């Protein structure tokens, strides 16, 4: 019992730690505190970095200045939104082209456009560069607009937005519906004033029996009582309800595809309208809508036509050969233009009677020493297609005249010039220019029109041809003029110093002049661009499923 009580008292008494144990415990405590501080610091720094990244991506970077044009700034957020908007528009355009290709059953019609869109969508940097250039040009136009006196009102922006919503709803705005109705009324009035040319009914033949008469009468009655074409349904007019629905859909698409608000999209519309109005105003000041033009006709005698293809039957007219295009044509046209071969067909009358126009002219060097022309060589004839050509009373086969006098399979420069001089003299002697052009010209396009090239201004023809055409007076004809296409006999039919330009050509000049002017304005202003645009592109650009 005593031992138990003594042991119990010893256990109840506090144990006294020695100095070594105290130092060890203190050191462990300090180490734990340091580790806790270090871990806490690392976690804090990581959180700060994450927070900074979020703030940078959501606040700092979107609101940073991406580019600057004079005192106008282009904010990164606007650049991101417009880049995504452009990406969405290109994808929709590509889809429409693919649908058109399926409907037409020929994808080659739209292959180049689809390929261009695919190339842009596949390169985010290319897409971003295009958008940034457009935004810089838009800022330049805003700076220059007051100088030109151009502005865009809020009413014009809302009208454009209204038309876009109407298209999305398959409807027309009230002004569009009114214009469509007025055009329909005008077309109807024009059709009512048109008097068709009566077509005579075929006379009855003796073989028609009396039994066929009722049938003819019934057919005539049926023709007179044809059902009228169904009246097309009137277009849907955009109502307030349709507008509200379409506007809501547009706003949702903008938010989903570009992260853009409707208010920002209105500014995009304003920039587009400003560009259109500036283009119209500036280009009309820079480009005249009239120019000096001449209407000419010509006869072309080509030099060095391709030799006759192997396998041609003797006496047959050679197949058409590929020759340079007529003056004024593009290089692409020149490659595909098909002109008659060197041999020329001349129709003749009977054996005892030939008109001067139908007789092949002799070459100048074929005259004898006394200056008289020998008889023309016997003409080659083309083989007939059947036995009918040999029947009594059938027209003779056309006569062939070949300007290849040395029979080397080609028409060289001297031979072409000689033939052109002969034709020129025949016109001076009174033969019809158009008839000779129709039968002898190696320009098939104008040859079928009697050599008429229509109206054209300067810059449309090759230099040699243009210089002669614009130097002649009305009714004057040139001697043979050499160009890269051969020898031309040119006659001026009409001249107008202020003839209106063709609309398609005028629009091309407008676009080129405005683009040149705009680039000059861009170069004249102080513009700061980003050093590394690739780093400033929106995230996940070009990652759509359609890619």
C-alpha positions in Angstrom: 0.0 0.0 0.0 2.8 2.4 0.8 4.5 1.8 -2.5 1.2 2.5 -4.3 0.7 5.7 -2.4 4.3 6.8 -3.1 4.0 6.0 -6.8 0.7 7.9 -7.1 2.2 11.0 -5.4 5.2 10.9 -7.9 2.8 10.8 -10.8 0.7 13.6 -9.5 3.8 15.9 -9.1 4.7 17.9 -12.3 7.7 16.7 -14.2 10.4 19.3 -14.7 11.8 19.5 -18.2 15.5 19.9 -18.7 17.0 22.7 -20.8 17.7 20.6 -23.8 14.1 19.6 -24.2 13.0 23.2 -23.9 15.3 24.3 -26.7 14.2 21.6 -29.0 10.6 22.4 -28.5 11.2 26.1 -29.2 13.1 25.4 -32.3 10.3 23.2 -33.7 7.8 25.9 -32.9 9.8 28.5 -34.9 10.3 26.1 -37.8 6.6 25.5 -38.0 5.9 29.2 -38.0 8.4 29.8 -40.8 6.9 27.1 -42.9 3.4 28.4 -42.4 4.5 31.9 -43.4 6.3 30.6 -46.5 3.3 28.5 -47.6 1.0 31.4 -46.9 3.1 33.8 -48.9 3.3 31.4 -51.9 -0.5 31.0 -51.8 -1.0 34.7 -51.5 1.3 35.4 -54.4 -0.5 32.8 -56.5 -3.8 34.3 -55.7 -2.5 37.8 -56.5 -1.3 36.5 -59.9 -4.6 34.9 -60.7 -6.4 38.0 -59.6 -4.2 40.2 -61.7 -4.6 37.9 -64.7 -8.4 38.1 -64.3 -8.3 41.9 -63.8 -5.9 42.2 -66.8 -8.1 40.1 -69.1 -11.4 41.6 -68.0 -10.5 45.2 -67.2 -7.0 46.4 -68.1 -6.3 44.7 -71.4 -9.8 45.2 -73.0 -9.7 48.9 -72.1 -6.1 49.4 -73.3 -5.3 51.4 -76.4 -4.5 49.1 -79.3 -3.9 51.8 -81.9 -4.2 55.5 -82.3 -5.0 57.8 -85.2 -4.1 61.4 -84.3 -6.1 62.0 -81.2 -8.6 59.2 -81.8 -8.0 55.9 -80.0 -8.9 52.3 -81.0 -9.7 50.3 -77.8 -8.8 46.6 -77.6 -12.3 45.6 -76.6 -13.8 47.2 -79.7 -11.2 45.4 -81.8 -12.0 42.0 -80.2 -15.8 42.5 -80.8 -15.4 43.6 -84.4 -13.0 40.8 -85.1 -15.4 38.2 -83.8 -18.3 39.9 -85.7 -16.3 39.7 -88.9 -15.5 36.1 -88.3 -19.2 35.4 -87.8 -20.2 37.3 -91.0 -17.6 35.4 -93.0 -18.9 32.0 -91.7 -22.4 33.0 -92.7 -21.3 34.2 -96.1 -19.4 30.9 -96.7 -22.5 28.9 -95.7 -24.7 30.9 -98.2 -22.2 30.3 -101.0 -22.1 26.6 -100.2 -25.9 26.5 -100.4 -25.8 28.3 -103.7 -23.3 25.9 -105.0 -25.5 22.9 -104.1 -28.5 24.6 -105.7 -26.7 25.3 -109.0 -25.0 21.9 -108.9 -21.7 23.4 -109.8 -19.3 24.3 -106.9 -16.8 25.7 -109.3 -18.9 28.9 -109.7 -18.2 29.8 -106.1 -15.0 27.9 -105.5 -12.7 31.0 -105.5 -14.9 32.9 -103.1 -15.2 30.0 -100.7 -11.5 29.4 -100.9 -10.7 33.1 -100.1 -13.0 33.0 -97.1 -11.5 29.7 -95.8 -8.0 31.2 -96.1 -9.0 34.2 -94.1 -10.8 32.2 -91.4 -7.8 29.8 -91.1 -5.4 32.7 -90.3 -6.5 34.6 -87.2 -3.7 37.1 -87.8 -4.9 37.8 -91.3 -8.4 38.3 -90.1 -7.3 40.6 -87.2 -5.1 42.6 -89.6 -8.0 43.2 -92.0 -10.3 44.3 -89.1 -7.6 46.6 -87.6 -7.0 48.2 -91.0 -10.7 48.8 -91.5 -10.9 50.4 -88.0 -8.0 52.7 -88.7 -9.5 53.7 -92.0 -12.8 54.4 -90.2 -11.0 56.7 -87.8 -9.3 58.5 -90.7 -12.7 58.9 -92.4 -14.1 60.4 -89.1 -11.3 62.9 -89.1 -11.7 63.8 -92.8 -15.5 63.8 -92.9 -16.0 67.4 -91.6 -13.6 68.6 -94.3 -15.7 67.0 -97.0 -19.0 68.0 -95.4 -20.3 64.4 -94.8 -22.0 63.2 -91.7 -24.3 60.3 -90.6 -27.4 61.1 -88.6 -29.0 58.9 -86.0 -32.0 58.6 -88.2 -29.9 57.0 -91.0 -28.4 54.5 -88.5 -31.9 53.5 -87.3 -33.2 53.2 -90.8 -30.3 50.9 -91.8 -30.9 48.8 -88.6 -34.6 48.6 -89.4 -33.8 47.3 -92.9 -31.4 44.7 -91.6 -33.9 43.5 -89.1 -36.5 43.3 -91.9 -34.2 41.2 -94.0 -33.7 38.8 -91.1 -37.5 38.5 -90.7 -38.1 38.0 -94.5 -40.1 41.3 -94.6 -39.9 44.8 -96.1 -40.0 48.1 -94.4 -42.8 50.5 -95.2 -40.7 52.6 -97.6 -39.4 49.4 -99.3 -42.9 48.0 -99.7 -44.1 51.4 -101.1 -41.2 51.5 -103.6 -41.9 47.9 -104.6 -45.6 48.7 -105.2 -44.8 51.8 -107.2 -42.4 49.8 -109.4 -45.0 47.1 -109.9 -47.6 49.7 -110.9 -45.2 51.3 -113.4 -44.3 47.9 -114.9 -48.0 47.0 -115.3 -48.7 50.3 -117.0 -45.8 49.8 -119.4 -47.0 46.3 -120.2 -50.5 47.6 -120.9 -49.2 50.1 -123.5 -47.2 47.5 -125.3 -48.8 46.2 -128.5 -47.6 42.8 -129.4 -46.9 42.0 -133.1 -49.6 39.7 -134.5 -48.3 36.4 -135.7 -50.2 35.1 -138.7 -51.8 31.7 -138.4 -50.5 29.0 -140.8 -52.6 28.5 -143.8 -54.5 25.2 -144.0 -52.9 22.7 -146.3 -54.8 20.5 -148.7 -54.0 17.5 -146.6 -56.1 18.9 -143.7 -59.3 17.0 -143.6 -62.6 18.3 -142.4 -62.3 16.2 -139.3 -59.3 18.4 -138.2 -61.3 21.6 -138.3 -63.1 21.1 -135.0 -59.7 20.4 -133.4 -58.2 23.6 -134.7 -61.2 25.6 -133.5 -61.0 24.0 -130.0 -57.3 24.7 -129.9 -57.9 28.4 -130.8 -60.6 28.6 -128.2 -58.3 27.1 -125.6 -55.6 29.6 -126.5 -57.9 32.5 -126.0 -59.1 31.2 -122.6 -55.7 30.5 -121.1 -55.6 30.8 -117.4 -53.9 33.9 -116.2 -50.7 33.6 -114.3 -51.2 33.4 -110.5 -50.8 36.7 -108.8 -47.8 36.7 -106.6 -48.4 37.1 -102.9 -47.8 40.6 -101.5 -44.6 41.0 -99.6 -44.7 40.9 -95.8 -44.5 44.3 -94.3 -42.4 44.7 -91.1 -44.8 45.3 -88.2 -43.9 46.5 -84.7 -44.2 43.0 -83.3 -41.9 41.6 -86.1 -39.4 44.4 -85.5 -39.3 43.7 -81.8 -38.8 40.0 -82.3 -36.1 40.5 -85.0 -34.3 43.1 -82.9 -34.3 40.7 -79.9 -32.8 37.9 -82.1 -30.2 40.3 -83.5 -29.2 41.4 -80.0 -28.9 37.8 -78.9 -26.7 36.8 -81.9 -24.5 39.8 -81.4 -23.9 38.9 -77.7 -23.3 35.2 -78.4 -21.1 35.6 -81.5 -19.2 38.8 -80.8 -19.9 39.8 -77.2 -21.2 43.0 -78.6 -24.1 45.1 -77.4 -26.7 46.6 -79.7 -25.4 50.1 -78.9 -21.9 49.2 -80.1 -23.4 47.6 -83.2 -25.1 50.9 -84.0 -21.7 52.5 -84.1 -20.5 49.8 -86.5 -23.4 50.6 -88.8 -22.5 54.3 -88.5 -19.0 53.6 -89.6 -20.2 51.6 -92.6 -22.6 54.3 -93.6 -19.9 57.0 -93.3 -17.5 55.0 -95.5 -20.2 54.6 -98.2 -21.1 58.3 -98.1 -17.5 59.4 -98.2 -16.8 57.0 -101.1 -19.7 58.5 -103.1 -18.7 62.1 -102.3 -14.9 61.8 -102.8 -15.0 59.6 -105.9 -17.4 61.9 -107.7 -15.1 64.8 -107.1 -12.1 62.8 -108.4 -13.6 61.0 -111.4 -15.5 62.5 -114.3 -18.5 60.6 -115.5 -17.9 61.5 -119.1 -14.9 61.0 -121.4 -13.7 61.3 -125.0 -14.8 58.2 -126.9 -14.8 57.0 -130.4 -16.8 54.4 -132.2 -14.7 52.5 -134.7 -14.7 49.5 -136.9 -11.7 47.5 -138.1 -10.5 44.6 -140.1 -7.8 42.5 -138.5 -5.4 40.4 -140.5 -3.5 38.3 -138.1 0.2 37.5 -138.4 1.7 34.0 -137.8 -1.5 32.0 -137.4 -1.0 28.4 -136.2 -0.4 25.9 -139.0 -3.2 23.7 -140.2 -3.7 20.8 -137.8 -2.5 17.4 -138.9 -5.2 15.1 -140.3 -7.2 17.8 -142.2 -8.5 16.6 -145.5 -7.2 18.4 -148.6 -9.5 21.2 -149.7 -11.4 21.3 -146.5 -11.6 24.6 -144.5 -9.2 24.4 -141.6 -10.6 24.4 -138.1 -10.5 27.7 -136.2 -7.2 28.5 -134.7 -6.4 30.3 -131.5 -5.1 33.8 -132.2 -4.5 37.0 -130.1 -7.7 38.8 -129.0 -8.8 42.0 -130.7 -7.4 45.3 -129.4 -8.9 46.3 -126.1 -9.3 42.7 -124.9 -7.6 41.5 -121.7 -4.8 38.9 -121.7 -7.3 36.3 -120.5 -9.6 37.1 -123.4 -6.6 36.8 -125.8 -5.9 33.3 -124.7 -9.4 32.1 -125.3 -10.3 34.1 -128.4 -10.9 31.8 -131.4 -10.3 33.4 -134.9 -10.7 31.9 -138.3 -7.8 30.1 -139.9 -5.6 31.8 -142.5 -7.6 30.4 -145.4 -10.6 32.5 -146.2 -13.8 31.4 -147.9 -15.2 33.6 -150.6 -18.6 32.8 -152.0 -18.9 33.1 -155.8 -21.7 33.1 -158.3 -21.8 31.1 -161.5 -18.8 30.2 -163.6 -19.3 33.1 -166.1 -20.2 35.8 -163.6 -18.3 36.9 -160.5 -18.7 40.1 -158.6 -15.5 42.1 -157.6 -16.2 41.5 -154.0 -16.4 37.7 -154.5 -13.1 37.4 -156.5 -10.1 36.8 -154.3 -7.7 39.8 -154.7 -4.2 39.1 -156.1 -1.2 39.9 -154.0 0.7 43.0 -154.9 3.9 41.2 -155.8 2.0 39.0 -158.3 1.7 41.8 -160.9 3.8 41.4 -164.0 6.3 43.9 -165.3 3.7 45.8 -167.3 1.7 46.4 -164.1 -1.2 44.2 -165.1 -2.5 41.5 -162.9 -2.4 37.9 -164.0 -5.3 35.7 -163.7 -6.1 34.6 -160.1 -5.0 31.0 -159.3 -7.6 28.3 -159.4 -9.6 28.3 -156.3 -9.7 25.3 -154.0 -13.1 24.1 -153.1 -14.4 22.5 -150.0 -15.7 19.0 -150.1 -19.5 18.7 -149.9 -21.3 17.0 -147.1 -23.5 14.8 -149.2 -24.8 13.9 -152.6 -27.2 16.9 -152.6 -24.3 19.2 -153.5 -24.0 17.5 -156.8 -27.6 17.9 -157.8 -28.5 20.3 -160.7 -29.3 23.8 -159.4 -27.5 23.5 -156.1 -25.1 26.4 -155.1 -21.4 25.9 -155.9 -19.0 25.1 -153.1 -17.4 28.2 -151.5 -14.1 29.4 -153.0 -11.1 29.3 -150.7 -8.3 31.9 -150.9 -5.2 31.4 -148.8 -3.1 34.5 -147.9 -0.2 32.1 -147.3 1.4 32.7 -150.7 4.6 30.8 -150.1 2.8 27.8 -148.7 4.9 27.5 -145.6 1.9 26.8 -143.3 1.9 30.3 -141.8 1.0 33.9 -142.7 4.1 36.0 -142.1 4.3 39.7 -141.6 4.7 40.5 -145.3 1.8 38.3 -146.4 -0.5 39.8 -143.8 0.5 43.3 -144.8 0.0 42.6 -148.5 -3.5 41.2 -147.9 -4.4 44.2 -145.6 -3.2 46.6 -148.3 -5.4 44.8 -150.9 -8.4 45.0 -148.7 -7.7 48.7 -148.0 -7.6 49.4 -151.7 -10.8 47.5 -152.4 -12.5 49.7 -149.8 -11.2 52.8 -151.4 -12.5 51.4 -154.7 -16.0 51.3 -153.3 -16.4 47.9 -151.8 -18.3 47.6 -148.5 -16.2 47.8 -145.4 -18.6 45.7 -143.3 -18.9 43.0 -145.9 -15.1 42.6 -146.1 -14.8 42.6 -142.3 -17.5 40.0 -142.1 -15.7 37.7 -144.5 -12.0 38.4 -144.0 -11.4 39.8 -140.5 -9.5 37.6 -138.1 -11.3 39.2 -135.1 -14.4 37.0 -134.8 -16.1 39.2 -132.2 -16.2 42.4 -134.3 -16.1 40.6 -137.6 -19.6 39.2 -137.2 -20.7 42.8 -136.6 -19.1 44.1 -139.7 -16.0 45.1 -137.8 -17.8 47.4 -135.4 -16.0 47.6 -132.0 -18.6 50.0 -130.4 -17.8 52.9 -128.3 -14.6 53.0 -126.2 -12.5 55.6 -124.4 -8.7 56.0 -124.1 -6.9 53.1 -122.4 -9.1 50.4 -123.9 -7.0 49.6 -126.9 -3.4 48.7 -127.5 -1.3 51.9 -128.0 -0.8 51.6 -131.8 -4.5 51.1 -132.4 -5.6 53.8 -129.9 -3.3 56.4 -131.3 -4.7 55.9 -134.8 -8.3 55.6 -133.7 -8.2 58.9 -131.8 -6.3 60.8 -134.5 -8.7 60.1 -137.3 -11.8 62.2 -138.0 -15.3 60.9 -138.4 -15.6 58.9 -141.6 -11.8 58.7 -142.1 -10.1 55.3 -142.7 -6.5 54.5 -141.9 -4.0 52.5 -144.0 -3.0 49.2 -142.4 -1.7 49.8 -138.9 0.5 47.2 -137.2 0.0 46.1 -133.6 0.8 43.0 -131.6 -2.3 41.3 -133.1 -1.5 41.9 -136.7 -2.6 44.6 -139.2 -5.7 46.7 -138.7 -7.7 48.8 -141.2 -9.5 51.3 -138.9 -12.4 53.5 -139.7 -13.9 56.0 -137.3 -17.7 56.0 -137.3 -18.5 58.4 -134.5 -16.8 60.6 -132.0 -18.0 62.2 -128.7 -15.8 64.3 -126.5 -18.2 64.0 -123.5 -19.8 60.7 -123.8 -21.1 59.1 -120.5 -19.0 56.2 -119.3 -20.5 52.8 -118.9 -21.9 52.3 -115.4 -19.8 49.2 -114.6 -16.6 50.9 -115.7 -17.5 54.1 -113.9 -18.1 52.2 -110.6 -14.7 50.5 -110.9 -13.1 53.9 -111.4 -15.0 55.3 -108.4 -13.8 52.5 -106.2 -10.2 52.7 -107.4 -10.1 56.5 -107.0 -11.6 56.4 -103.5 -9.2 53.7 -102.3 -6.2 55.7 -103.6 -7.4 58.8 -101.9 -8.0 56.9 -98.6 -4.5 55.4 -98.6 -3.1 58.9 -99.2 -5.0 60.2 -96.1 -3.8 57.2 -94.0 -0.2 58.0 -94.9 -0.6 61.7 -94.2 -1.8 61.1 -90.6 0.1 60.1 -87.4 -0.9 56.5 -86.8 0.4 54.2 -84.0 -0.1 50.5 -84.5 0.6 47.6 -82.1 4.0 46.1 -82.3 2.7 42.6 -81.8 -0.9 42.3 -83.1 -0.8 38.5 -82.7 -0.6 38.9 -78.9 -3.6 41.2 -78.9 -6.0 38.9 -80.8 -9.1 37.7 -79.0 -8.8 34.3 -77.5 -10.0 31.2 -79.3 -10.2 33.1 -82.6 -10.6 30.6 -85.5 -11.6 27.7 -83.3 -15.1 27.3 -84.7 -16.3 23.8 -85.5 -16.6 24.7 -89.2 -12.9 25.2 -89.4 
